Amino acid sequence: MKRFPRALARASALACVAAAALVACGGSDDKYPTLTGDKPLVIGHRGASGYLPDHTLEGYKKAIELGADFIEPDLVATKDGVLVARHEPNISATTNVKDHPEFASRKRKAMVDGFEEEGWFVSDFTLAELKTLRAIQPMADRDQSHNGQYAIPTFEEVLALAKSEGERAKRTIGVYPETKHPTYHANLGLKLEDRLLDILQKNGLTKKDSPVIIQSFETSNLKYLRTKTQVRLVQLIDGNDVNADGSMDFSLPWGQAYDLTVAGDSRNYGALLTPAGLADIKKYADGIGPWKPYLIPTRLTIGADGKPVDLNKDGAIDERDRTVMAPTAVLDNAHKAGLFVHPYTFRSEAKRLASDYKGDPKAEYKRFYELGVDGVFADYPDHAKAARDD
């Protein structure tokens, strides 16, 4: 999901929400105007990544304990072709690999989606070697006390956990895998898609109503998957940055799907969110996963000196200095196209919340729920659930 640090409102839907306590809208007594009328899903982003290191069995288990409906493993492939849960092929920031002298020589430079990175890459390790490493918290401002404790899980281990924890909790736990950098893996001879489908087949997860949703920032691998499975698919929508005025920066590498870059296709992610782009997505996917500023943008206030105004006067410019703008038409247009909408990433720290929310993450969740999102990717699943069920 979104790399770490880094129009119009739906008037009728919002009117429904405002009147929900008194009158049922559209023949439904559901609280939120989602595509189906169901409650929006809480998706544990990389597990419970606000509390524990990303992509660990312990983090996924905690997300389930905190009320997540789905858990999200990002998938990359080992040298011997095993799918494991890591945020990126480069594991420098998410494991303690730098503390293993036996792997010092593995550090190298590699091209990932057209840009050079330096570090240690999963494709240079066998599963057995990767299992000797331990996960660490990649965000410096979050709890570091669990660093070095938890192993890197395989995708099959994540599925087994979801099943066993679901049985224990007496509810179905969904799994929401992301194919990370499909073109990169294909160029290494480690294509992700058939490996993923084989594991899903083995676990009986092959139908549209199976508790699994596959997501990707690229388009061509989703189109391939559509020909091979009935499982729900989601087109992720990224962006490089949000400009001061709330508009999107479509610079590379994150402003365009990499397979489109390789193909010489000029469409950026914004183009995929036009009515025509959404209609095209509907041909191969069931939903979209947009970065949340595509739905409700925020902007900085620019002073007379041409610089952003430090609204909270703390000496830094961050999300707390941005103000919320009117919703765009993206969600309404996606629903009209028959696509569900699962935005990312919701984080609870005050510095990651726009000024309007006054440091309260529930206020942000409620604004998106009232807009009609069908689910949210949450670093703190308990906060997302509390806001939804309040």
N, C-alpha and C positions, 0 to 999 in steps of 0.2 A: 504494500500500500504506500501511501505518500512517504517519500524519503524523509528521514528525520533530519532536523535542521540542515532544517531548511525553514417591457419587463414590468414585469407587472406582477403584483400579488395575485394569488388565486382568490379573487374576491368572494366568489360564491362559497368556496371551501372554507375560507376564514369566517364567513358569516355563519356557516354551519357550526364551526367550533364555538364561536361566541354564544350561540344559542343552544349549545348541546345540552346544557342542564335543563332546558325547558322543552325543546322540540327535537324530535328525531329528523335528521336530514336525509333526503333521498330514500326514505323507507328503511333506513338503518339506524339502529340506536348505538352504533359504534362511536367511540369518542373522537376518533381521528379519521380524516378524509384520505385514507390510503387507497391504492388501486383496487383492492379486493374488499375493503371494509374491515379487514383484520387489524389487530394491533400491530404496530411496527415491530420488526425484529430487533433484538439486541445481539450484535455480533461482537464477540470478544476479539478485538484487534490484536493479532499475534499472541493471543491468549488474554491474560490480564496484564498487559504490558506496562500499565501504570504502577503496578505493584511488584512484579517479578520479571526477571529477564525474558526477553522475547522468545517465542517459539520453543518452549520447554513443556514437557508433560505436566510439570508442576504448575506452570502458568496457565495451561489450558484447563487443568483441573480446578484451579482457583476461579477462572472465568465462569466455569459451570456452576461452582458453588455460589458465585455472586449473581447468578441468574441469567447468564448468557444463553440465548437460544441456539446460536451457532458459534463455533470456534474457527479461527482463520489461520491455517498454516500456509505460509509462502513456500513454494516448492522449487528446489534446485537439485541437480544431479551430481552424484559422486563420480569419481573416476571409473568405478566399476558399475555405474549405471543405476544406482539406488536413489530413489527420491527421498530427500530429507527436508526438514523444515528449517529454513534459514531465510532471513529477509533479503539477502543478496548473495550472489556468487562469492563476493569478497567478504570474508569473515573476520577481517581485522578488527572491526568495531563491535562485533557481537560474540566473540569467543576469546578465550585466553591463549590463543595460538602463539602470540608473541612471547609467552612465558615458557614455551616448549622449545628448548635448544635443538632438539632432534629435528625440528621442522624449520629451522632458521633458513636453510638453503632454499626452501620452497617459496620464499617471498620473492615476488617478481612484479613486472608490469604487464598489464593486459588491456586490450581494447574491449570495453563493454558499451554496446550501443553507440559506437562511433567516438567514444571518449576514453582516453587512457586513464587507468587506475593502477595504483600500486598496492600490493598487499598479498594475502594468502587467499587462494581460490578453491572452492569446494571441489571443482573438477580435477584438482591435482592431488586429491586425497581419496583413498579407499574408505569404505564405510568403517572398517576396523580401525583405521587411523583416526577418522573423525570422531569415533566414539571415545578416544582418549582425551578429547578436548572438553571444555566445559563452557557454558554460556555466561555472558556478562551483560549487565545493563548498559545499553548504548547511550542513554541520555544521562549526562553528568549530574543533572539536578534531581535525579531520582535515586531511590534507595539502592545503594551499592553493596549492601550487606549480604546479598545472596550470590554475588559473583563467585564463579568457580565451583558452584555446588551441583549444577544440573547438566545432564548430558544432552546431546543433540538428538532429537527423535527422528525416526523414519516416518514416512507418511502412514505406513501400515500401523505403526505404534500409535499414531494420533487417532486413526480410525478405531482401533481397539479400545483406546481410552474413552472416546466418545460413546461407544457402545456400552462399556462397563459402567461408566459414570451415569449414563442415561438410565440403565437398569436400576442402579442404586437410587437415583433420584426419582424414579418412576415417571420420567418424561423423555421425549425424544430430543437428543442433542444432535444438531446438524453440524456438518463440516463444510467449510467454505474455502477450498484450496485455490491458490493463485499460481498460475504458471509464470514463473519469473524469467524474464528475458528469453522468450522462446527462440528468437532468431539466433541469439548468442549460443544457446545450447545446441541448436540444430547445426551451427557451424562447427561445433566440437564433436559432432557425431553422437550427441547425447539428447536426442529429441525427447521432450517431456510428455507429449500428448498420449502416445500409445502406452507408455509406461503407466501413466495415470489411469487410463481407461482399463488396463489389465488389472490394476489393483482394485478399482471400483467394481469390475466384473466379479472378481474373486470374493468381494464382500457383499455382493448382491445389490449394489447401488447403481442401477442402470435406468431407472424410470424417471419420468418428469416429477413425480411426487416423492422420489427418494430424498432423504434428508441430506442432500449434498448440492452445492452450487459451485460451478467452476468459473473463475474470473481471469481476465487477462487485460493488460494494457495494450497488447497488440490485437490486430483484427484478423489476420489470415489464419492464425491457429484456432481462433474461435470458429471461423467458417469451416475449417477442417473438422473440428470436434462436432459441429452440428451435423455433419454427414455420418458420424459414428456413434452418437449417443443421444438419448432423449433427456438426459440430465439437464437441468437449467443452467444457462450460460449468462454471464454478465460481462458487458464491455466496460472496462474501467476508463475513466477520463481524467487525464492528468493536466498539469500546467506547470510552467517553469517558476512563476511567481505571480503575485497580485500587485498590480501597479498602485501608486498612491491614490488614484481616482477610483479604484475598485475594479478597473478593467483587468483582463488577464494578459499576462506576458506569455507568448507562445514560443519563446526562444528554445532552441535545442539545449539539452537532450530531452527535456520533459514536456515540451510543448506539442509534440507530434508522436504518434505511434511509430516505433522504430521500423516496423515492417513497411510502413508507408514511406518513410525516409529512404529505405533501401530501394523501394520500387520506383522512386522518383515521383511519387504522388504528392501533390502540393497541399492536400487537406491537413490542417492542424486539428487539434482536439476540439476547438471551437466549432469547426465546420461539422463535426460529427454530431453536435448538439442542435443544429438547425432542424426544423421540421423535416426537411428532406434527408438530413443525416440520420435522424432518429428512425425514420421510415426504413432506411437501409439497414440500420442495426437490427430492427425488428425481424428482418429476414433470416438472421442467424443467431440472435440472442433473445433472452427473455427479460433482461433488465439492464440498467446502467448503474455504474458505481462512480459518480462524479466527485471530484474534490469539492468540498462543501461551498467554497466561494462562488462556484458556478450557479448555485441555487440562491444563496443569500450573500451578496458581496459585502465587503466592508471597505471603508476608505479612510485615508489619513486626512487631517486638516492641514492645509498648507498656509503658512504664515506670510506676512508681507515681505519677509526676507527670502521667500521661495523655498524654505525648509519645512519639514514636517513639524507640527506643534506637539510638544511633549505634554499631552493632556493631563496626565497624572503627576507631572513634575517630579519624576523619579530619576531623571538624567539619562533615560534610555528610551529608544523608540521601539515599541513592540506592539503586540495585538491590543494591549490596553489603551493604546493611543489611536486605535481605529474605531470608527462608528459604523453601525449597521445600516445598510441601505435597503431599499425596497427589494423584495424577491424578484427574481427574473422570471421569464416564462418557461424556463427549462423543465421544471417538474410538471407543470400543466401540459406542456407539449409531449413529454415522455408518456404521461398517463394516457393522453389522447391516442398515442401510437400503440398503446397496450403494453408498455414497458414499465416494470416496477423500478423504483429508484432507491438505491442504498448509498448515501453519501459517506465520505470519510474526511479526515479522521477527527473524532471528538476527543479532546483532551481537557482535563479538569483544572490544571494549574492556572492561577490567575493571569500569569503573563501570556497565556495562550488563549485568552478570552477577550473578545472585543469589549470596549468600555461600557456599552449598553447593558452587559450582563452583570456588571458590578461584582466580578469575581465569583459568581454563582453558576456553576456548570449546568445545573438543572434549568436555569433560565434559557440557556442556549438550546438545550435539548427540546424544551417545550416549544420554542419558536419553530424549530424544524418539524416537530411532530404536528403542530398546528398547520403548518404548510401542507402536510400530507405525505411526508417521506415514508417509505415502506420498510425501512430499517436503517440502522446506524452502525458504523464501525467505531467502537468505543474502546479506548485504553483503560477506562474504569467502568466495567460493565454494570457494577452496582449503582453508579450514578445515573447511567442511562435507563436502567430498569426503574429506579426510584422516580425519575422524572416522568416516565411513561405511565407508571401505575399510580401516581399521586392523585 
